[in-house]
Amino acid sequence: MNFTGLCELPEKASNEESFKTLYDYWCAISPGNGLLPGRQHLNPAEIIEILGRIALVDVSFDNGKYDFHYRLWGSFLTEIIGKDCTGKFISELFPPENLPLVQNAFESVVETACPHYWEVAWGVEERDHVGYKRLLLPLAEDGTKVNMILGMVIETDKDITGPTVRLYRKP
């Protein structure tokens, strides 16, 4: 799959400087020839100013179904929701009524090999919700088959018109 020209930064995401920084970096680390960058191309030292807002999500496919596992959950993301999600599957974090929204967004990145932008009110422990904007970018170890997602979250005070997604409550 050739991602050049097909994977522009979604217009709403282009209004956020941090998203533009991550997207430009993602484009710059591409190995060229229309191939997607992979995890092996990422150098955290080159994006240190936004690293705390970054998540890396492993993609697996088994029995005809995708599963998504947080390999890395940035420190700023932990501050927003009050827990570190590193090592968790999305099915462990989101209740059944919200899981399809998250699952579908992640699947769209895998299937299209293009960025995904989302504004959502996120149900966070001990608060009604936190508005946030999220950008997901595909990564492919072989340059074509998406096997990881690079994500970034920016918290916002702006009223969000998108869905409300709630995390499981702590026991």
C-alpha positions as a Markdown table, in Angstrom:
| # | Residue | x | y | z |
|---|---|---|---|---|
| 1 | Met | 0.0 | 0.0 | 0.0 |
| 2 | Asn | 1.3 | 3.4 | -0.9 |
| 3 | Phe | 0.4 | 5.9 | 1.8 |
| 4 | Thr | 1.9 | 9.0 | 0.1 |
| 5 | Gly | -0.9 | 11.5 | -0.7 |
| 6 | Leu | -3.6 | 9.3 | 0.8 |
| 7 | Cys | -2.8 | 10.0 | 4.4 |
| 8 | Glu | -3.0 | 13.7 | 4.9 |
| 9 | Leu | -3.4 | 15.1 | 8.4 |
| 10 | Pro | -7.2 | 15.5 | 9.0 |
| 11 | Glu | -8.2 | 19.1 | 8.8 |
| 12 | Lys | -9.4 | 19.5 | 12.4 |
| 13 | Ala | -6.1 | 18.0 | 13.6 |
| 14 | Ser | -4.1 | 20.5 | 11.7 |
| 15 | Asn | -5.3 | 23.2 | 14.0 |
| 16 | Glu | -3.3 | 21.7 | 16.9 |
| 17 | Glu | 0.5 | 22.5 | 16.8 |
| 18 | Ser | 1.3 | 19.3 | 18.7 |
| 19 | Phe | -0.6 | 17.2 | 16.2 |
| 20 | Lys | 1.2 | 18.9 | 13.4 |
| 21 | Thr | 4.5 | 18.2 | 15.1 |
| 22 | Leu | 3.7 | 14.5 | 15.5 |
| 23 | Tyr | 2.4 | 14.2 | 11.9 |
| 24 | Asp | 5.4 | 15.9 | 10.4 |
| 25 | Tyr | 7.7 | 13.6 | 12.4 |
| 26 | Trp | 5.7 | 10.6 | 11.2 |
| 27 | Cys | 6.1 | 11.7 | 7.6 |
| 28 | Ala | 9.8 | 12.4 | 8.1 |
| 29 | Ile | 10.6 | 9.0 | 9.5 |
| 30 | Ser | 8.9 | 7.2 | 6.6 |
| 31 | Pro | 11.4 | 5.0 | 4.8 |
| 32 | Gly | 10.2 | 6.4 | 1.4 |
| 33 | Asn | 8.9 | 4.7 | -1.7 |
| 34 | Gly | 5.3 | 5.1 | -0.4 |
| 35 | Leu | 5.9 | 2.9 | 2.7 |
| 36 | Leu | 4.6 | 3.5 | 6.2 |
| 37 | Pro | 7.1 | 4.1 | 9.0 |
| 38 | Gly | 7.4 | 1.4 | 11.6 |
| 39 | Arg | 8.3 | 1.3 | 15.3 |
| 40 | Gln | 11.9 | 0.8 | 14.4 |
| 41 | His | 12.0 | 4.2 | 12.8 |
| 42 | Leu | 10.8 | 6.0 | 16.0 |
| 43 | Asn | 13.4 | 7.8 | 18.1 |
| 44 | Pro | 11.8 | 9.1 | 21.3 |
| 45 | Ala | 14.6 | 11.6 | 21.7 |
| 46 | Glu | 13.4 | 13.4 | 18.6 |
| 47 | Ile | 9.9 | 14.0 | 20.0 |
| 48 | Ile | 10.7 | 14.6 | 23.6 |
| 49 | Glu | 8.5 | 17.7 | 23.9 |
| 50 | Ile | 5.4 | 15.6 | 23.1 |
| 51 | Leu | 6.4 | 12.2 | 24.5 |
| 52 | Gly | 4.2 | 12.3 | 27.6 |
| 53 | Arg | 1.1 | 12.6 | 25.4 |
| 54 | Ile | 2.1 | 9.6 | 23.3 |
| 55 | Ala | 0.7 | 6.0 | 23.3 |
| 56 | Leu | 1.9 | 3.1 | 21.3 |
| 57 | Val | -0.7 | 0.4 | 20.6 |
| 58 | Asp | 0.1 | -3.1 | 19.4 |
| 59 | Val | -2.2 | -4.6 | 16.8 |
| 60 | Ser | -3.0 | -8.3 | 16.7 |
| 61 | Phe | -5.4 | -10.3 | 14.5 |
| 62 | Asp | -6.7 | -13.6 | 15.7 |
| 63 | Asn | -9.7 | -15.6 | 14.7 |
| 64 | Gly | -10.9 | -12.9 | 12.3 |
| 65 | Lys | -10.8 | -10.2 | 15.0 |
| 66 | Tyr | -8.5 | -7.3 | 15.8 |
| 67 | Asp | -7.2 | -6.8 | 19.3 |
| 68 | Phe | -5.3 | -3.7 | 20.6 |
| 69 | His | -2.8 | -3.6 | 23.4 |
| 70 | Tyr | -1.2 | -0.5 | 24.9 |
| 71 | Arg | 2.6 | -1.1 | 24.7 |
| 72 | Leu | 3.3 | 2.5 | 26.0 |
| 73 | Trp | 1.1 | 5.0 | 27.8 |
| 74 | Gly | 2.6 | 8.4 | 28.2 |
| 75 | Ser | 3.0 | 10.1 | 31.6 |
| 76 | Phe | 0.7 | 13.0 | 30.7 |
| 77 | Leu | -2.0 | 10.5 | 29.7 |
| 78 | Thr | -1.7 | 8.8 | 33.1 |
| 79 | Glu | -2.2 | 12.2 | 34.8 |
| 80 | Ile | -5.4 | 12.8 | 32.8 |
| 81 | Ile | -7.1 | 9.6 | 33.7 |
| 82 | Gly | -5.4 | 8.7 | 36.9 |
| 83 | Lys | -3.9 | 5.4 | 35.9 |
| 84 | Asp | -1.2 | 3.9 | 33.7 |
| 85 | Cys | -2.7 | 1.9 | 30.9 |
| 86 | Thr | 0.6 | 0.4 | 29.7 |
| 87 | Gly | 0.1 | -3.4 | 29.2 |
| 88 | Lys | -3.7 | -3.2 | 29.1 |
| 89 | Phe | -5.9 | -4.3 | 26.2 |
| 90 | Ile | -8.7 | -1.9 | 25.2 |
| 91 | Ser | -11.2 | -4.5 | 26.2 |
| 92 | Glu | -9.9 | -4.2 | 29.8 |
| 93 | Leu | -10.3 | -0.4 | 29.8 |
| 94 | Phe | -13.6 | 0.3 | 28.2 |
| 95 | Pro | -17.0 | -1.1 | 29.2 |
| 96 | Pro | -19.0 | -3.0 | 26.5 |
| 97 | Glu | -21.2 | 0.0 | 25.6 |
| 98 | Asn | -18.1 | 2.1 | 24.7 |
| 99 | Leu | -15.7 | -0.6 | 23.4 |
| 100 | Pro | -17.1 | -0.6 | 19.8 |
| 101 | Leu | -16.4 | 3.2 | 19.4 |
| 102 | Val | -12.8 | 2.7 | 20.3 |
| 103 | Gln | -12.4 | -0.6 | 18.5 |
| 104 | Asn | -13.8 | 0.9 | 15.3 |
| 105 | Ala | -11.5 | 3.9 | 15.4 |
| 106 | Phe | -8.4 | 1.7 | 15.9 |
| 107 | Glu | -9.6 | -0.7 | 13.2 |
| 108 | Ser | -10.1 | 2.1 | 10.7 |
| 109 | Val | -6.4 | 3.1 | 11.2 |
| 110 | Val | -5.3 | -0.5 | 10.5 |
| 111 | Glu | -7.6 | -1.0 | 7.5 |
| 112 | Thr | -7.0 | 2.3 | 5.8 |
| 113 | Ala | -3.4 | 2.8 | 6.9 |
| 114 | Cys | -4.3 | 6.5 | 7.3 |
| 115 | Pro | -4.5 | 8.9 | 10.3 |
| 116 | His | -7.7 | 9.1 | 12.4 |
| 117 | Tyr | -8.8 | 12.1 | 14.4 |
| 118 | Trp | -11.4 | 12.1 | 17.1 |
| 119 | Glu | -12.9 | 14.6 | 19.6 |
| 120 | Val | -14.6 | 13.0 | 22.5 |
| 121 | Ala | -15.7 | 13.5 | 26.0 |
| 122 | Trp | -13.9 | 10.9 | 28.1 |
| 123 | Gly | -15.4 | 9.7 | 31.3 |
| 124 | Val | -12.6 | 9.9 | 33.8 |
| 125 | Glu | -12.7 | 8.7 | 37.4 |
| 126 | Glu | -14.0 | 11.2 | 39.9 |
| 127 | Arg | -14.8 | 13.7 | 37.2 |
| 128 | Asp | -17.8 | 13.8 | 34.9 |
| 129 | His | -15.7 | 14.0 | 31.7 |
| 130 | Val | -12.6 | 15.4 | 30.2 |
| 131 | Gly | -12.7 | 16.7 | 26.6 |
| 132 | Tyr | -9.9 | 15.5 | 24.5 |
| 133 | Lys | -8.7 | 15.4 | 21.0 |
| 134 | Arg | -6.9 | 12.3 | 19.7 |
| 135 | Leu | -4.8 | 11.6 | 16.6 |
| 136 | Leu | -3.9 | 8.0 | 15.6 |
| 137 | Leu | -1.2 | 7.3 | 13.1 |
| 138 | Pro | -0.4 | 3.9 | 11.5 |
| 139 | Leu | 2.9 | 2.2 | 11.9 |
| 140 | Ala | 4.0 | -0.9 | 9.9 |
| 141 | Glu | 7.1 | -2.9 | 10.6 |
| 142 | Asp | 7.2 | -4.1 | 7.0 |
| 143 | Gly | 6.1 | -0.7 | 5.6 |
| 144 | Thr | 2.7 | -2.0 | 4.4 |
| 145 | Lys | 0.8 | -4.0 | 7.0 |
| 146 | Val | -0.2 | -1.9 | 10.1 |
| 147 | Asn | 1.0 | -3.7 | 13.2 |
| 148 | Met | 1.1 | -0.7 | 15.6 |
| 149 | Ile | -0.7 | 2.6 | 16.1 |
| 150 | Leu | 1.0 | 5.8 | 17.3 |
| 151 | Gly | -1.5 | 7.9 | 19.2 |
| 152 | Met | -1.5 | 11.3 | 20.8 |
| 153 | Val | -4.0 | 12.9 | 23.1 |
| 154 | Ile | -4.5 | 16.6 | 23.9 |
| 155 | Glu | -6.9 | 17.6 | 26.7 |
| 156 | Thr | -9.3 | 20.4 | 25.9 |
| 157 | Asp | -11.7 | 22.6 | 27.9 |
| 158 | Lys | -13.7 | 23.2 | 24.8 |
| 159 | Asp | -17.2 | 21.6 | 24.7 |
| 160 | Ile | -17.0 | 18.4 | 22.8 |
| 161 | Thr | -19.8 | 17.5 | 20.4 |
| 162 | Gly | -18.6 | 13.9 | 19.9 |
| 163 | Pro | -19.5 | 10.8 | 21.9 |
| 164 | Thr | -18.8 | 10.3 | 25.6 |
| 165 | Val | -16.5 | 7.3 | 26.3 |
| 166 | Arg | -16.1 | 6.0 | 29.8 |
| 167 | Leu | -13.4 | 3.9 | 31.3 |
| 168 | Tyr | -14.1 | 1.1 | 33.7 |
| 169 | Arg | -14.2 | 2.4 | 37.3 |
| 170 | Lys | -11.6 | 1.2 | 39.7 |
| 171 | Pro | -12.8 | -1.7 | 41.9 |
